[in-house]
Structures are given as C-alpha cells and as structure tokens.
Amino acid sequence: MKKYLREIQLAGMLLLLIGVVMTFTIGLRYGVWPCAAGLLLWLVNVVYKAFHWQEYARENRQNIVIMLLTIMLLILQMIRAV
C-alpha cells in the first residue's frame, strides 16, 4: 500500500476538484458524489499515515492543520447560512 499512497492522494484531490467544479456548474446533486469519493480516498490516505506516525510525522501535522481549517470553514458556512 505504501507505494500507492501518492496515487491515492492525487486521485482523491482530482475527484474533489471535479466535484467542486460540477457543484458550481451543474448543481449540488451531481457534484456531491465525486466530492464524497475524493474525501473517502483522502481519508484512506490520512488513516494509513496516522497508523505509521513515525514515518509520516510531517505530513500528519499538515493534515491536522488542513482538517482544522476545513472544519472552521464549514462551521463558518453553517453559521452564515442560518
């Protein structure tokens, strides 16, 4: 699995990008599925790296910061929508 981590990560990012573009152009109903698949692939990558913390310490810290920023943005969006 270690040699496929980069491909899994790139596929997840590409699917996220496709899903975001589809959401803005076609609609949320069609864009949510590529986004969900991309997030699932990214989650697989993050979980694998978390179980091998010593080897991927730097990337894990970056992932934690990205997740915290994403959570804060989602909370701000939820507050703004109300």
PDB file of N, CA, C and O in Angstrom:
ATOM      1  N   MET A   1       0.829  -1.194   0.000  1.00  0.00           N
ATOM      2  CA  MET A   1       0.000   0.000   0.000  1.00  0.00           C
ATOM      3  C   MET A   1       0.871   1.254   0.000  1.00  0.00           C
ATOM      4  O   MET A   1       0.474   2.288  -0.537  1.00  0.00           O
ATOM      5  N   LYS A   2       2.041   1.162   0.594  1.00  0.00           N
ATOM      6  CA  LYS A   2       2.897   2.326   0.730  1.00  0.00           C
ATOM      7  C   LYS A   2       3.255   2.944  -0.616  1.00  0.00           C
ATOM      8  O   LYS A   2       3.323   4.167  -0.736  1.00  0.00           O
ATOM      9  N   LYS A   3       3.481   2.123  -1.614  1.00  0.00           N
ATOM     10  CA  LYS A   3       3.881   2.663  -2.913  1.00  0.00           C
ATOM     11  C   LYS A   3       2.708   3.270  -3.686  1.00  0.00           C
ATOM     12  O   LYS A   3       2.927   3.935  -4.699  1.00  0.00           O
ATOM     13  N   TYR A   4       1.481   3.058  -3.237  1.00  0.00           N
ATOM     14  CA  TYR A   4       0.316   3.616  -3.919  1.00  0.00           C
ATOM     15  C   TYR A   4      -0.271   4.826  -3.206  1.00  0.00           C
ATOM     16  O   TYR A   4      -1.284   5.363  -3.656  1.00  0.00           O
ATOM     17  N   LEU A   5       0.331   5.270  -2.115  1.00  0.00           N
ATOM     18  CA  LEU A   5      -0.230   6.382  -1.355  1.00  0.00           C
ATOM     19  C   LEU A   5      -0.324   7.655  -2.182  1.00  0.00           C
ATOM     20  O   LEU A   5      -1.334   8.356  -2.124  1.00  0.00           O
ATOM     21  N   ARG A   6       0.702   7.960  -2.943  1.00  0.00           N
ATOM     22  CA  ARG A   6       0.700   9.187  -3.739  1.00  0.00           C
ATOM     23  C   ARG A   6      -0.403   9.139  -4.800  1.00  0.00           C
ATOM     24  O   ARG A   6      -1.074  10.143  -5.039  1.00  0.00           O
ATOM     25  N   GLU A   7      -0.591   7.992  -5.430  1.00  0.00           N
ATOM     26  CA  GLU A   7      -1.640   7.870  -6.442  1.00  0.00           C
ATOM     27  C   GLU A   7      -3.025   7.993  -5.817  1.00  0.00           C
ATOM     28  O   GLU A   7      -3.914   8.617  -6.397  1.00  0.00           O
ATOM     29  N   ILE A   8      -3.210   7.408  -4.650  1.00  0.00           N
ATOM     30  CA  ILE A   8      -4.491   7.515  -3.944  1.00  0.00           C
ATOM     31  C   ILE A   8      -4.763   8.964  -3.583  1.00  0.00           C
ATOM     32  O   ILE A   8      -5.882   9.450  -3.743  1.00  0.00           O
ATOM     33  N   GLN A   9      -3.738   9.654  -3.096  1.00  0.00           N
ATOM     34  CA  GLN A   9      -3.897  11.058  -2.721  1.00  0.00           C
ATOM     35  C   GLN A   9      -4.230  11.920  -3.941  1.00  0.00           C
ATOM     36  O   GLN A   9      -5.122  12.767  -3.872  1.00  0.00           O
ATOM     37  N   LEU A  10      -3.535  11.717  -5.038  1.00  0.00           N
ATOM     38  CA  LEU A  10      -3.809  12.502  -6.246  1.00  0.00           C
ATOM     39  C   LEU A  10      -5.200  12.213  -6.814  1.00  0.00           C
ATOM     40  O   LEU A  10      -5.889  13.123  -7.275  1.00  0.00           O
ATOM     41  N   ALA A  11      -5.602  10.954  -6.778  1.00  0.00           N
ATOM     42  CA  ALA A  11      -6.946  10.612  -7.260  1.00  0.00           C
ATOM     43  C   ALA A  11      -8.014  11.273  -6.392  1.00  0.00           C
ATOM     44  O   ALA A  11      -9.018  11.767  -6.905  1.00  0.00           O
ATOM     45  N   GLY A  12      -7.797  11.282  -5.092  1.00  0.00           N
ATOM     46  CA  GLY A  12      -8.746  11.934  -4.191  1.00  0.00           C
ATOM     47  C   GLY A  12      -8.836  13.430  -4.438  1.00  0.00           C
ATOM     48  O   GLY A  12      -9.931  13.991  -4.457  1.00  0.00           O
ATOM     49  N   MET A  13      -7.688  14.082  -4.629  1.00  0.00           N
ATOM     50  CA  MET A  13      -7.695  15.524  -4.900  1.00  0.00           C
ATOM     51  C   MET A  13      -8.360  15.833  -6.231  1.00  0.00           C
ATOM     52  O   MET A  13      -9.098  16.811  -6.349  1.00  0.00           O
ATOM     53  N   LEU A  14      -8.101  14.999  -7.233  1.00  0.00           N
ATOM     54  CA  LEU A  14      -8.711  15.208  -8.541  1.00  0.00           C
ATOM     55  C   LEU A  14     -10.231  15.048  -8.469  1.00  0.00           C
ATOM     56  O   LEU A  14     -10.969  15.837  -9.058  1.00  0.00           O
ATOM     57  N   LEU A  15     -10.691  14.039  -7.756  1.00  0.00           N
ATOM     58  CA  LEU A  15     -12.137  13.850  -7.609  1.00  0.00           C
ATOM     59  C   LEU A  15     -12.772  15.006  -6.832  1.00  0.00           C
ATOM     60  O   LEU A  15     -13.880  15.434  -7.154  1.00  0.00           O
ATOM     61  N   LEU A  16     -12.078  15.510  -5.816  1.00  0.00           N
ATOM     62  CA  LEU A  16     -12.591  16.669  -5.087  1.00  0.00           C
ATOM     63  C   LEU A  16     -12.714  17.878  -6.001  1.00  0.00           C
ATOM     64  O   LEU A  16     -13.720  18.586  -5.965  1.00  0.00           O
ATOM     65  N   LEU A  17     -11.706  18.114  -6.810  1.00  0.00           N
ATOM     66  CA  LEU A  17     -11.733  19.239  -7.737  1.00  0.00           C
ATOM     67  C   LEU A  17     -12.869  19.086  -8.747  1.00  0.00           C
ATOM     68  O   LEU A  17     -13.599  20.040  -9.018  1.00  0.00           O
ATOM     69  N   ILE A  18     -13.014  17.903  -9.292  1.00  0.00           N
ATOM     70  CA  ILE A  18     -14.102  17.643 -10.239  1.00  0.00           C
ATOM     71  C   ILE A  18     -15.454  17.864  -9.565  1.00  0.00           C
ATOM     72  O   ILE A  18     -16.354  18.462 -10.155  1.00  0.00           O
ATOM     73  N   GLY A  19     -15.595  17.384  -8.334  1.00  0.00           N
ATOM     74  CA  GLY A  19     -16.857  17.557  -7.620  1.00  0.00           C
ATOM     75  C   GLY A  19     -17.181  19.010  -7.336  1.00  0.00           C
ATOM     76  O   GLY A  19     -18.338  19.417  -7.444  1.00  0.00           O
ATOM     77  N   VAL A  20     -16.180  19.799  -6.976  1.00  0.00           N
ATOM     78  CA  VAL A  20     -16.415  21.221  -6.715  1.00  0.00           C
ATOM     79  C   VAL A  20     -16.805  21.942  -8.000  1.00  0.00           C
ATOM     80  O   VAL A  20     -17.731  22.754  -7.997  1.00  0.00           O
ATOM     81  N   VAL A  21     -16.116  21.657  -9.084  1.00  0.00           N
ATOM     82  CA  VAL A  21     -16.458  22.287 -10.367  1.00  0.00           C
ATOM     83  C   VAL A  21     -17.868  21.878 -10.796  1.00  0.00           C
ATOM     84  O   VAL A  21     -18.643  22.714 -11.261  1.00  0.00           O
ATOM     85  N   MET A  22     -18.198  20.605 -10.642  1.00  0.00           N
ATOM     86  CA  MET A  22     -19.545  20.148 -11.006  1.00  0.00           C
ATOM     87  C   MET A  22     -20.610  20.800 -10.133  1.00  0.00           C
ATOM     88  O   MET A  22     -21.698  21.118 -10.613  1.00  0.00           O
ATOM     89  N   THR A  23     -20.300  21.001  -8.851  1.00  0.00           N
ATOM     90  CA  THR A  23     -21.263  21.628  -7.956  1.00  0.00           C
ATOM     91  C   THR A  23     -21.575  23.053  -8.401  1.00  0.00           C
ATOM     92  O   THR A  23     -22.731  23.475  -8.379  1.00  0.00           O
ATOM     93  N   PHE A  24     -20.549  23.788  -8.801  1.00  0.00           N
ATOM     94  CA  PHE A  24     -20.772  25.169  -9.212  1.00  0.00           C
ATOM     95  C   PHE A  24     -21.359  25.294 -10.612  1.00  0.00           C
ATOM     96  O   PHE A  24     -22.049  26.273 -10.898  1.00  0.00           O
ATOM     97  N   THR A  25     -21.106  24.338 -11.483  1.00  0.00           N
ATOM     98  CA  THR A  25     -21.600  24.451 -12.851  1.00  0.00           C
ATOM     99  C   THR A  25     -22.926  23.721 -13.062  1.00  0.00           C
ATOM    100  O   THR A  25     -23.871  24.296 -13.603  1.00  0.00           O
ATOM    101  N   ILE A  26     -22.999  22.474 -12.643  1.00  0.00           N
ATOM    102  CA  ILE A  26     -24.186  21.665 -12.910  1.00  0.00           C
ATOM    103  C   ILE A  26     -25.170  21.712 -11.743  1.00  0.00           C
ATOM    104  O   ILE A  26     -26.370  21.896 -11.944  1.00  0.00           O
ATOM    105  N   GLY A  27     -24.662  21.546 -10.533  1.00  0.00           N
ATOM    106  CA  GLY A  27     -25.534  21.573  -9.369  1.00  0.00           C
ATOM    107  C   GLY A  27     -25.014  20.644  -8.288  1.00  0.00           C
ATOM    108  O   GLY A  27     -24.207  19.749  -8.539  1.00  0.00           O
ATOM    109  N   LEU A  28     -25.494  20.878  -7.099  1.00  0.00           N
ATOM    110  CA  LEU A  28     -25.049  20.125  -5.933  1.00  0.00           C
ATOM    111  C   LEU A  28     -25.373  18.646  -6.047  1.00  0.00           C
ATOM    112  O   LEU A  28     -24.609  17.799  -5.583  1.00  0.00           O
ATOM    113  N   ARG A  29     -26.487  18.339  -6.653  1.00  0.00           N
ATOM    114  CA  ARG A  29     -26.915  16.949  -6.758  1.00  0.00           C
ATOM    115  C   ARG A  29     -25.908  16.087  -7.507  1.00  0.00           C
ATOM    116  O   ARG A  29     -25.750  14.909  -7.189  1.00  0.00           O
ATOM    117  N   TYR A  30     -25.237  16.649  -8.480  1.00  0.00           N
ATOM    118  CA  TYR A  30     -24.264  15.886  -9.269  1.00  0.00           C
ATOM    119  C   TYR A  30     -22.849  15.995  -8.721  1.00  0.00           C
ATOM    120  O   TYR A  30     -22.052  15.076  -8.908  1.00  0.00           O
ATOM    121  N   GLY A  31     -22.521  17.076  -8.061  1.00  0.00           N
ATOM    122  CA  GLY A  31     -21.177  17.290  -7.580  1.00  0.00           C
ATOM    123  C   GLY A  31     -20.854  16.615  -6.264  1.00  0.00           C
ATOM    124  O   GLY A  31     -19.683  16.465  -5.915  1.00  0.00           O
ATOM    125  N   VAL A  32     -21.871  16.208  -5.532  1.00  0.00           N
ATOM    126  CA  VAL A  32     -21.629  15.641  -4.210  1.00  0.00           C
ATOM    127  C   VAL A  32     -20.970  14.267  -4.289  1.00  0.00           C
ATOM    128  O   VAL A  32     -20.197  13.911  -3.400  1.00  0.00           O
ATOM    129  N   TRP A  33     -21.253  13.497  -5.318  1.00  0.00           N
ATOM    130  CA  TRP A  33     -20.702  12.138  -5.396  1.00  0.00           C
ATOM    131  C   TRP A  33     -19.201  12.108  -5.686  1.00  0.00           C
ATOM    132  O   TRP A  33     -18.479  11.357  -5.029  1.00  0.00           O
ATOM    133  N   PRO A  34     -18.705  12.892  -6.642  1.00  0.00           N
ATOM    134  CA  PRO A  34     -17.240  12.916  -6.795  1.00  0.00           C
ATOM    135  C   PRO A  34     -16.536  13.484  -5.566  1.00  0.00           C
ATOM    136  O   PRO A  34     -15.447  13.031  -5.213  1.00  0.00           O
ATOM    137  N   CYS A  35     -17.149  14.471  -4.913  1.00  0.00           N
ATOM    138  CA  CYS A  35     -16.562  15.020  -3.674  1.00  0.00           C
ATOM    139  C   CYS A  35     -16.504  13.954  -2.594  1.00  0.00           C
ATOM    140  O   CYS A  35     -15.497  13.836  -1.896  1.00  0.00           O
ATOM    141  N   ALA A  36     -17.557  13.186  -2.449  1.00  0.00           N
ATOM    142  CA  ALA A  36     -17.582  12.144  -1.424  1.00  0.00           C
ATOM    143  C   ALA A  36     -16.535  11.064  -1.721  1.00  0.00           C
ATOM    144  O   ALA A  36     -15.863  10.585  -0.808  1.00  0.00           O
ATOM    145  N   ALA A  37     -16.400  10.688  -2.975  1.00  0.00           N
ATOM    146  CA  ALA A  37     -15.393   9.687  -3.334  1.00  0.00           C
ATOM    147  C   ALA A  37     -13.986  10.226  -3.096  1.00  0.00           C
ATOM    148  O   ALA A  37     -13.118   9.497  -2.615  1.00  0.00           O
ATOM    149  N   GLY A  38     -13.753  11.485  -3.426  1.00  0.00           N
ATOM    150  CA  GLY A  38     -12.451  12.096  -3.195  1.00  0.00           C
ATOM    151  C   GLY A  38     -12.124  12.193  -1.711  1.00  0.00           C
ATOM    152  O   GLY A  38     -10.991  11.934  -1.304  1.00  0.00           O
ATOM    153  N   LEU A  39     -13.108  12.564  -0.903  1.00  0.00           N
ATOM    154  CA  LEU A  39     -12.892  12.618   0.544  1.00  0.00           C
ATOM    155  C   LEU A  39     -12.623  11.233   1.119  1.00  0.00           C
ATOM    156  O   LEU A  39     -11.813  11.087   2.035  1.00  0.00           O
ATOM    157  N   LEU A  40     -13.289  10.228   0.595  1.00  0.00           N
ATOM    158  CA  LEU A  40     -13.058   8.867   1.065  1.00  0.00           C
ATOM    159  C   LEU A  40     -11.633   8.408   0.740  1.00  0.00           C
ATOM    160  O   LEU A  40     -10.977   7.790   1.578  1.00  0.00           O
ATOM    161  N   LEU A  41     -11.158   8.703  -0.455  1.00  0.00           N
ATOM    162  CA  LEU A  41      -9.784   8.353  -0.815  1.00  0.00           C
ATOM    163  C   LEU A  41      -8.779   9.117   0.041  1.00  0.00           C
ATOM    164  O   LEU A  41      -7.761   8.562   0.457  1.00  0.00           O
ATOM    165  N   TRP A  42      -9.065  10.389   0.304  1.00  0.00           N
ATOM    166  CA  TRP A  42      -8.178  11.177   1.155  1.00  0.00           C
ATOM    167  C   TRP A  42      -8.173  10.624   2.575  1.00  0.00           C
ATOM    168  O   TRP A  42      -7.131  10.594   3.231  1.00  0.00           O
ATOM    169  N   LEU A  43      -9.328  10.190   3.046  1.00  0.00           N
ATOM    170  CA  LEU A  43      -9.424   9.604   4.384  1.00  0.00           C
ATOM    171  C   LEU A  43      -8.601   8.324   4.489  1.00  0.00           C
ATOM    172  O   LEU A  43      -7.945   8.094   5.505  1.00  0.00           O
ATOM    173  N   VAL A  44      -8.627   7.493   3.453  1.00  0.00           N
ATOM    174  CA  VAL A  44      -7.812   6.278   3.448  1.00  0.00           C
ATOM    175  C   VAL A  44      -6.336   6.640   3.585  1.00  0.00           C
ATOM    176  O   VAL A  44      -5.601   6.008   4.344  1.00  0.00           O
ATOM    177  N   ASN A  45      -5.916   7.651   2.853  1.00  0.00           N
ATOM    178  CA  ASN A  45      -4.538   8.108   2.899  1.00  0.00           C
ATOM    179  C   ASN A  45      -4.175   8.623   4.303  1.00  0.00           C
ATOM    180  O   ASN A  45      -3.117   8.284   4.833  1.00  0.00           O
ATOM    181  N   VAL A  46      -5.030   9.421   4.886  1.00  0.00           N
ATOM    182  CA  VAL A  46      -4.772  10.004   6.213  1.00  0.00           C
ATOM    183  C   VAL A  46      -4.726   8.921   7.282  1.00  0.00           C
ATOM    184  O   VAL A  46      -3.861   8.951   8.158  1.00  0.00           O
ATOM    185  N   VAL A  47      -5.641   7.972   7.220  1.00  0.00           N
ATOM    186  CA  VAL A  47      -5.676   6.908   8.233  1.00  0.00           C
ATOM    187  C   VAL A  47      -4.430   6.036   8.142  1.00  0.00           C
ATOM    188  O   VAL A  47      -3.863   5.659   9.167  1.00  0.00           O
ATOM    189  N   TYR A  48      -4.002   5.716   6.934  1.00  0.00           N
ATOM    190  CA  TYR A  48      -2.792   4.907   6.785  1.00  0.00           C
ATOM    191  C   TYR A  48      -1.582   5.643   7.361  1.00  0.00           C
ATOM    192  O   TYR A  48      -0.769   5.054   8.073  1.00  0.00           O
ATOM    193  N   LYS A  49      -1.472   6.918   7.050  1.00  0.00           N
ATOM    194  CA  LYS A  49      -0.343   7.693   7.567  1.00  0.00           C
ATOM    195  C   LYS A  49      -0.429   7.877   9.080  1.00  0.00           C
ATOM    196  O   LYS A  49       0.602   7.963   9.747  1.00  0.00           O
ATOM    197  N   ALA A  50      -1.620   7.937   9.622  1.00  0.00           N
ATOM    198  CA  ALA A  50      -1.761   8.071  11.072  1.00  0.00           C
ATOM    199  C   ALA A  50      -1.288   6.810  11.793  1.00  0.00           C
ATOM    200  O   ALA A  50      -0.707   6.895  12.875  1.00  0.00           O
ATOM    201  N   PHE A  51      -1.531   5.662  11.210  1.00  0.00           N
ATOM    202  CA  PHE A  51      -1.076   4.416  11.824  1.00  0.00           C
ATOM    203  C   PHE A  51       0.434   4.229  11.695  1.00  0.00           C
ATOM    204  O   PHE A  51       1.023   3.430  12.424  1.00  0.00           O
ATOM    205  N   HIS A  52       1.060   4.951  10.784  1.00  0.00           N
ATOM    206  CA  HIS A  52       2.514   4.918  10.619  1.00  0.00           C
ATOM    207  C   HIS A  52       3.074   6.309  10.926  1.00  0.00           C
ATOM    208  O   HIS A  52       3.732   6.928  10.090  1.00  0.00           O
ATOM    209  N   TRP A  53       2.798   6.785  12.145  1.00  0.00           N
ATOM    210  CA  TRP A  53       3.074   8.170  12.534  1.00  0.00           C
ATOM    211  C   TRP A  53       4.553   8.529  12.410  1.00  0.00           C
ATOM    212  O   TRP A  53       4.884   9.598  11.898  1.00  0.00           O
ATOM    213  N   GLN A  54       5.431   7.667  12.864  1.00  0.00           N
ATOM    214  CA  GLN A  54       6.859   7.987  12.860  1.00  0.00           C
ATOM    215  C   GLN A  54       7.380   8.267  11.448  1.00  0.00           C
ATOM    216  O   GLN A  54       8.217   9.147  11.248  1.00  0.00           O
ATOM    217  N   GLU A  55       6.890   7.534  10.508  1.00  0.00           N
ATOM    218  CA  GLU A  55       7.366   7.675   9.132  1.00  0.00           C
ATOM    219  C   GLU A  55       6.788   8.899   8.432  1.00  0.00           C
ATOM    220  O   GLU A  55       7.440   9.486   7.568  1.00  0.00           O
ATOM    221  N   TYR A  56       5.557   9.291   8.803  1.00  0.00           N
ATOM    222  CA  TYR A  56       4.860  10.386   8.134  1.00  0.00           C
ATOM    223  C   TYR A  56       4.515  11.511   9.101  1.00  0.00           C
ATOM    224  O   TYR A  56       3.437  12.094   8.986  1.00  0.00           O
ATOM    225  N   ALA A  57       5.378  11.832  10.037  1.00  0.00           N
ATOM    226  CA  ALA A  57       5.074  12.831  11.070  1.00  0.00           C
ATOM    227  C   ALA A  57       4.803  14.202  10.452  1.00  0.00           C
ATOM    228  O   ALA A  57       3.843  14.870  10.837  1.00  0.00           O
ATOM    229  N   ARG A  58       5.620  14.622   9.517  1.00  0.00           N
ATOM    230  CA  ARG A  58       5.453  15.950   8.902  1.00  0.00           C
ATOM    231  C   ARG A  58       4.128  16.038   8.148  1.00  0.00           C
ATOM    232  O   ARG A  58       3.392  17.013   8.304  1.00  0.00           O
ATOM    233  N   GLU A  59       3.821  15.041   7.343  1.00  0.00           N
ATOM    234  CA  GLU A  59       2.568  15.044   6.585  1.00  0.00           C
ATOM    235  C   GLU A  59       1.360  14.979   7.507  1.00  0.00           C
ATOM    236  O   GLU A  59       0.321  15.572   7.217  1.00  0.00           O
ATOM    237  N   ASN A  60       1.494  14.254   8.627  1.00  0.00           N
ATOM    238  CA  ASN A  60       0.385  14.162   9.572  1.00  0.00           C
ATOM    239  C   ASN A  60       0.083  15.518  10.195  1.00  0.00           C
ATOM    240  O   ASN A  60      -1.081  15.877  10.372  1.00  0.00           O
ATOM    241  N   ARG A  61       1.123  16.268  10.528  1.00  0.00           N
ATOM    242  CA  ARG A  61       0.896  17.609  11.078  1.00  0.00           C
ATOM    243  C   ARG A  61       0.210  18.503  10.054  1.00  0.00           C
ATOM    244  O   ARG A  61      -0.689  19.267  10.406  1.00  0.00           O
ATOM    245  N   GLN A  62       0.618  18.420   8.804  1.00  0.00           N
ATOM    246  CA  GLN A  62      -0.032  19.202   7.751  1.00  0.00           C
ATOM    247  C   GLN A  62      -1.492  18.791   7.588  1.00  0.00           C
ATOM    248  O   GLN A  62      -2.362  19.647   7.422  1.00  0.00           O
ATOM    249  N   ASN A  63      -1.766  17.494   7.635  1.00  0.00           N
ATOM    250  CA  ASN A  63      -3.147  17.018   7.511  1.00  0.00           C
ATOM    251  C   ASN A  63      -4.007  17.513   8.661  1.00  0.00           C
ATOM    252  O   ASN A  63      -5.171  17.857   8.458  1.00  0.00           O
ATOM    253  N   ILE A  64      -3.452  17.555   9.863  1.00  0.00           N
ATOM    254  CA  ILE A  64      -4.200  18.042  11.021  1.00  0.00           C
ATOM    255  C   ILE A  64      -4.549  19.515  10.840  1.00  0.00           C
ATOM    256  O   ILE A  64      -5.674  19.924  11.124  1.00  0.00           O
ATOM    257  N   VAL A  65      -3.601  20.307  10.373  1.00  0.00           N
ATOM    258  CA  VAL A  65      -3.864  21.731  10.145  1.00  0.00           C
ATOM    259  C   VAL A  65      -4.921  21.906   9.057  1.00  0.00           C
ATOM    260  O   VAL A  65      -5.823  22.730   9.205  1.00  0.00           O
ATOM    261  N   ILE A  66      -4.824  21.154   7.980  1.00  0.00           N
ATOM    262  CA  ILE A  66      -5.812  21.244   6.897  1.00  0.00           C
ATOM    263  C   ILE A  66      -7.198  20.860   7.403  1.00  0.00           C
ATOM    264  O   ILE A  66      -8.181  21.522   7.071  1.00  0.00           O
ATOM    265  N   MET A  67      -7.288  19.805   8.198  1.00  0.00           N
ATOM    266  CA  MET A  67      -8.580  19.384   8.732  1.00  0.00           C
ATOM    267  C   MET A  67      -9.173  20.443   9.655  1.00  0.00           C
ATOM    268  O   MET A  67     -10.372  20.714   9.592  1.00  0.00           O
ATOM    269  N   LEU A  68      -8.344  21.049  10.516  1.00  0.00           N
ATOM    270  CA  LEU A  68      -8.839  22.087  11.416  1.00  0.00           C
ATOM    271  C   LEU A  68      -9.336  23.302  10.638  1.00  0.00           C
ATOM    272  O   LEU A  68     -10.385  23.859  10.964  1.00  0.00           O
ATOM    273  N   LEU A  69      -8.602  23.712   9.625  1.00  0.00           N
ATOM    274  CA  LEU A  69      -9.048  24.836   8.799  1.00  0.00           C
ATOM    275  C   LEU A  69     -10.348  24.511   8.066  1.00  0.00           C
ATOM    276  O   LEU A  69     -11.236  25.356   7.965  1.00  0.00           O
ATOM    277  N   THR A  70     -10.455  23.297   7.560  1.00  0.00           N
ATOM    278  CA  THR A  70     -11.671  22.889   6.862  1.00  0.00           C
ATOM    279  C   THR A  70     -12.866  22.869   7.804  1.00  0.00           C
ATOM    280  O   THR A  70     -13.954  23.312   7.436  1.00  0.00           O
ATOM    281  N   ILE A  71     -12.673  22.362   9.006  1.00  0.00           N
ATOM    282  CA  ILE A  71     -13.759  22.342   9.988  1.00  0.00           C
ATOM    283  C   ILE A  71     -14.187  23.752  10.337  1.00  0.00           C
ATOM    284  O   ILE A  71     -15.381  24.033  10.444  1.00  0.00           O
ATOM    285  N   MET A  72     -13.208  24.653  10.519  1.00  0.00           N
ATOM    286  CA  MET A  72     -13.559  26.041  10.831  1.00  0.00           C
ATOM    287  C   MET A  72     -14.330  26.686   9.682  1.00  0.00           C
ATOM    288  O   MET A  72     -15.298  27.408   9.921  1.00  0.00           O
ATOM    289  N   LEU A  73     -13.911  26.434   8.430  1.00  0.00           N
ATOM    290  CA  LEU A  73     -14.639  26.985   7.288  1.00  0.00           C
ATOM    291  C   LEU A  73     -16.058  26.423   7.197  1.00  0.00           C
ATOM    292  O   LEU A  73     -16.998  27.158   6.894  1.00  0.00           O
ATOM    293  N   LEU A  74     -16.214  25.134   7.458  1.00  0.00           N
ATOM    294  CA  LEU A  74     -17.556  24.545   7.429  1.00  0.00           C
ATOM    295  C   LEU A  74     -18.454  25.128   8.516  1.00  0.00           C
ATOM    296  O   LEU A  74     -19.637  25.376   8.281  1.00  0.00           O
ATOM    297  N   ILE A  75     -17.895  25.345   9.697  1.00  0.00           N
ATOM    298  CA  ILE A  75     -18.678  25.942  10.792  1.00  0.00           C
ATOM    299  C   ILE A  75     -19.080  27.369  10.421  1.00  0.00           C
ATOM    300  O   ILE A  75     -20.218  27.771  10.662  1.00  0.00           O
ATOM    301  N   LEU A  76     -18.153  28.141   9.834  1.00  0.00           N
ATOM    302  CA  LEU A  76     -18.484  29.500   9.406  1.00  0.00           C
ATOM    303  C   LEU A  76     -19.577  29.499   8.339  1.00  0.00           C
ATOM    304  O   LEU A  76     -20.463  30.354   8.355  1.00  0.00           O
ATOM    305  N   GLN A  77     -19.517  28.551   7.422  1.00  0.00           N
ATOM    306  CA  GLN A  77     -20.550  28.445   6.389  1.00  0.00           C
ATOM    307  C   GLN A  77     -21.910  28.108   7.007  1.00  0.00           C
ATOM    308  O   GLN A  77     -22.939  28.636   6.585  1.00  0.00           O
ATOM    309  N   MET A  78     -21.904  27.230   8.003  1.00  0.00           N
ATOM    310  CA  MET A  78     -23.156  26.859   8.671  1.00  0.00           C
ATOM    311  C   MET A  78     -23.738  28.046   9.437  1.00  0.00           C
ATOM    312  O   MET A  78     -24.952  28.250   9.439  1.00  0.00           O
ATOM    313  N   ILE A  79     -22.881  28.820  10.080  1.00  0.00           N
ATOM    314  CA  ILE A  79     -23.350  29.992  10.828  1.00  0.00           C
ATOM    315  C   ILE A  79     -23.889  31.029   9.863  1.00  0.00           C
ATOM    316  O   ILE A  79     -24.920  31.646  10.131  1.00  0.00           O
ATOM    317  N   ARG A  80     -23.204  31.230   8.736  1.00  0.00           N
ATOM    318  CA  ARG A  80     -23.630  32.203   7.755  1.00  0.00           C
ATOM    319  C   ARG A  80     -24.958  31.827   7.106  1.00  0.00           C
ATOM    320  O   ARG A  80     -25.742  32.701   6.739  1.00  0.00           O
ATOM    321  N   ALA A  81     -25.208  30.534   6.967  1.00  0.00           N
ATOM    322  CA  ALA A  81     -26.428  30.065   6.322  1.00  0.00           C
ATOM    323  C   ALA A  81     -27.668  30.246   7.197  1.00  0.00           C
ATOM    324  O   ALA A  81     -28.793  30.290   6.701  1.00  0.00           O
ATOM    325  N   VAL A  82     -27.442  30.347   8.491  1.00  0.00           N
ATOM    326  CA  VAL A  82     -28.592  30.468   9.414  1.00  0.00           C
ATOM    327  C   VAL A  82     -29.111  31.850   9.491  1.00  0.00           C
ATOM    328  O   VAL A  82     -30.070  32.110  10.219  1.00  0.00           O
TER     329      VAL A  82
END
